[in-house]
């Protein structure tokens, strides 16, 4: 009897391990995992015409964007809609923003989208690795 319980317990443990490994390999069904190295290249290609990490251009500087309140980079003129939005740039909010900025904040000046969930995740991973310099 003890041997049967041991085998059943071992099988259950093995099954749980297989499920956990497969879930991790498949991304667990959630958002894609971002790659900051790919994100750096994507940021330059897709965002670099209007943004940089350290200086305002057509769009605001992005260093330290993760965790920052939207519409509050010194020296940059934002739309009233974004300045009044009370959004904090979490990875989830950045993903929503890059998916459809004018849907997230009607009246914003940014209309550029990143349609690929993987590319958004990569760009966000890159931004997260570039915190504010204090």
Protein Blocks (a to p, Z undefined) as FASTA:
>chain_A
ZZmmmmmmmmmmmmmmmmmmmmmmnonopacdddfklmmmmmmmmmmmmgcfkbccfbcc
fehkgopaehiaghiacdfklmmnopacdfklmmmmmmommlmmghiabfbdcfblklmm
mmmmmmmmmccdZZ
